[in-house]
């Protein structure tokens, strides 16, 4: 029994140390599924709710409409960055009578399902050419990766090799990395975030394939080895596209 517990906890400790950052930025995320035929009423309620409760400091929010993926048609609300100590303040504000009563009247009647809150933090050393403007892009592609138990180290190494190709070939790609640290499978779900202006940005811009560039950087045959390691490390992956809703956001 002791050996079994050690085999469980040691990989978790390694993952925690691998991605640990002192006093990291925290992002709170929640998905809302509108009731059928109630999207307009929900959006009107969100607009009023933002004016009253989400217009300053850490309470400011970005609202996106999910337009592809398994949650297409849902809304996603993101808050942050904030520090862990500020989460207490956020929760206290959210649980205040004024906030709760307003949400119960203007939001809850139009929501069929809610997922979250979940808490995410960036993995800064796995970013590549990230957008540092602090301004939202019109669209945001989010690629989720679910890794197999105990494979965080392997996944981190794969991402480093992936990023090295972008760096050494002067790629014009831009993305940031994050992982879920509370509210789900901790140290098991990662996400790549890419800002876009339109669907046209999905088209590759490099003149050569990524596999060719990978082999050039890491050696002939390395791409096939990379794919084999990916299949050993990753349980599943999926993505979604989010469209920023300026009129329903306060940051």
C-alpha positions in Angstrom: 0.0 0.0 0.0 2.8 2.4 0.9 4.6 1.7 -2.4 1.4 2.3 -4.2 0.9 5.7 -2.5 4.5 6.7 -3.2 4.0 5.8 -6.9 1.1 8.1 -7.0 2.4 11.1 -5.0 6.0 11.3 -6.4 4.9 12.0 -10.0 2.5 14.7 -8.7 5.3 16.3 -6.6 7.5 16.3 -9.7 4.8 17.9 -11.8 4.2 20.5 -9.1 7.9 21.4 -9.0 8.3 21.3 -12.7 5.6 23.9 -13.4 5.7 25.8 -10.0 6.1 29.6 -10.3 6.4 31.9 -7.3 3.1 33.7 -6.7 1.8 32.9 -10.2 -0.9 34.8 -12.2 -4.2 33.1 -11.8 -7.1 33.1 -14.3 -10.6 32.1 -13.4 -12.7 30.6 -16.2 -16.4 29.6 -16.3 -18.5 28.3 -19.2 -22.2 29.1 -19.5 -24.7 27.2 -21.7 -27.7 29.4 -22.6 -31.1 27.8 -22.5 -32.6 27.2 -25.9 -33.9 30.5 -27.3 -32.5 32.5 -24.4 -29.1 33.7 -25.8 -30.3 37.3 -26.3 -31.9 37.5 -22.8 -28.7 36.1 -21.3 -26.5 38.6 -23.1 -28.7 41.5 -22.0 -28.4 40.2 -18.4 -24.6 39.9 -18.7 -24.4 43.5 -19.9 -26.3 44.8 -16.9 -24.5 42.5 -14.5 -21.1 43.7 -15.8 -22.1 47.3 -15.3 -23.1 46.7 -11.7 -20.6 44.1 -10.5 -17.7 43.5 -13.0 -16.5 47.0 -13.9 -13.3 47.4 -11.9 -10.2 45.7 -10.5 -10.1 42.0 -10.4 -13.8 41.7 -11.1 -13.3 42.9 -14.7 -14.2 40.2 -17.2 -13.9 39.1 -20.8 -16.8 37.3 -22.4 -16.4 35.1 -25.5 -18.8 33.1 -27.7 -17.5 29.6 -28.4 -18.0 29.0 -32.2 -16.4 25.6 -32.7 -15.7 22.6 -30.7 -17.7 20.5 -28.2 -19.0 23.6 -26.4 -19.9 25.5 -29.6 -22.8 27.9 -28.8 -21.7 28.3 -25.2 -20.3 31.5 -23.6 -17.0 31.5 -21.6 -16.2 34.2 -19.1 -12.5 34.8 -18.0 -11.2 36.8 -15.1 -7.7 37.8 -14.3 -4.8 37.9 -14.0 -5.0 37.9 -10.2 -3.0 36.4 -7.4 -4.2 33.6 -5.1 -4.7 36.0 -2.3 -7.0 38.1 -4.5 -9.1 35.0 -5.3 -10.5 35.4 -1.7 -11.6 38.9 -2.5 -13.1 37.8 -5.8 -15.1 35.0 -4.2 -16.3 37.4 -1.4 -17.5 39.9 -4.0 -19.2 37.1 -6.0 -21.0 35.7 -2.9 -22.2 39.1 -1.7 -26.0 39.4 -1.5 -26.1 42.2 -4.1 -24.1 40.1 -6.6 -26.0 36.9 -5.9 -29.4 38.5 -6.1 -28.6 40.3 -9.3 -27.3 37.1 -10.9 -30.3 35.2 -9.8 -32.6 37.7 -11.4 -30.8 38.5 -14.6 -28.6 35.5 -15.4 -29.7 32.3 -13.8 -33.1 32.1 -15.5 -31.4 32.0 -18.9 -28.6 29.5 -18.1 -29.1 25.7 -18.7 -25.7 24.6 -17.5 -22.6 26.0 -15.9 -19.1 24.5 -15.9 -16.5 25.9 -13.6 -15.0 27.9 -12.1 -11.7 26.5 -13.1 -8.3 28.1 -12.3 -5.5 28.3 -14.9 -2.0 29.6 -14.7 0.5 30.4 -17.5 3.6 28.3 -18.2 5.8 31.2 -19.2 8.8 29.2 -20.3 6.7 27.3 -22.9 5.3 30.5 -24.5 6.6 31.4 -28.0 6.5 35.0 -29.2 3.4 35.7 -27.0 1.2 38.8 -27.4 2.2 41.1 -24.5 -0.1 44.0 -25.3 -2.8 42.9 -22.8 -5.5 43.7 -25.4 -7.9 41.0 -26.5 -7.8 39.8 -30.1 -11.0 39.3 -32.1 -10.7 35.6 -31.9 -8.8 33.2 -29.7 -8.0 29.6 -30.5 -7.6 27.3 -27.5 -6.1 23.8 -28.0 -6.6 21.6 -25.0 -4.3 18.6 -24.3 -5.1 15.9 -21.8 -2.0 13.9 -20.8 -1.8 10.4 -19.4 -1.1 10.0 -15.7 2.5 10.6 -14.7 3.5 12.0 -18.1 3.9 15.7 -17.3 7.7 15.5 -17.6 7.5 13.9 -21.0 5.0 16.4 -22.2 7.1 19.3 -21.0 10.1 17.9 -22.9 8.0 17.5 -26.1 6.8 21.1 -25.8 10.4 22.3 -25.4 11.4 20.4 -28.5 8.4 21.8 -30.4 9.2 25.4 -29.3 12.9 24.9 -30.3 11.8 24.4 -33.9 9.9 27.6 -33.9 12.8 29.5 -32.4 15.5 28.1 -34.7 13.5 28.5 -37.9 12.4 32.1 -37.0 8.7 31.1 -37.1 6.2 33.9 -37.1 3.9 31.8 -34.8 2.6 33.3 -31.6 1.1 31.4 -28.7 1.1 31.1 -24.9 0.8 28.0 -22.7 -1.2 27.4 -19.6 -2.3 24.5 -17.4 -5.3 23.8 -15.1 -4.2 23.9 -11.5 -7.6 23.8 -9.7 -11.2 22.8 -10.6 -10.4 19.7 -12.7 -7.7 17.2 -13.5 -4.8 19.0 -11.9 -1.5 18.8 -13.8 -3.3 16.8 -16.5 -4.9 19.4 -18.8 -2.8 21.9 -20.7 -3.9 24.5 -23.2 -2.2 26.5 -26.0 -3.7 30.0 -26.7 -3.4 31.7 -30.0 -4.8 35.1 -30.8 -6.3 35.7 -34.3 -8.1 38.4 -36.3 -10.0 36.1 -38.5 -10.4 32.5 -39.6 -7.9 33.3 -42.3 -5.2 33.2 -39.7 -5.7 29.4 -39.4 -3.8 29.0 -42.7 -0.1 28.0 -42.4 2.2 30.8 -43.4 5.5 28.9 -43.5 6.9 27.8 -46.9 7.9 24.4 -45.6 6.0 21.9 -43.4 6.5 21.8 -39.7 7.6 18.1 -39.9 10.4 19.1 -42.4 11.5 21.9 -40.1 11.4 19.6 -37.1 13.7 17.1 -38.9 16.0 19.9 -39.9 16.4 21.1 -36.3 16.4 17.7 -34.5 17.8 15.4 -37.1 16.5 13.0 -39.8 13.7 10.8 -38.6 13.2 12.8 -35.4 9.6 13.8 -36.4 8.5 10.2 -36.5 10.0 9.7 -33.0 8.3 12.8 -31.8 4.9 11.5 -33.0 5.5 8.1 -31.3 6.3 9.9 -28.0 3.2 12.1 -28.4 1.0 9.0 -28.7 2.6 7.6 -25.5 2.1 10.9 -23.6 -1.2 12.4 -24.7 -4.6 10.8 -23.8 -6.7 13.1 -26.0 -6.8 16.6 -27.4 -9.4 19.0 -28.7 -9.8 22.6 -29.5 -12.3 25.4 -29.7 -12.5 28.9 -31.2 -13.7 31.8 -29.1 -14.9 35.1 -30.4 -14.4 38.1 -28.2 -17.6 40.0 -27.3 -16.6 43.6 -26.6 -20.0 44.9 -25.6 -20.2 42.1 -22.9 -16.7 42.5 -21.5 -15.1 45.1 -19.3 -11.4 44.4 -20.0 
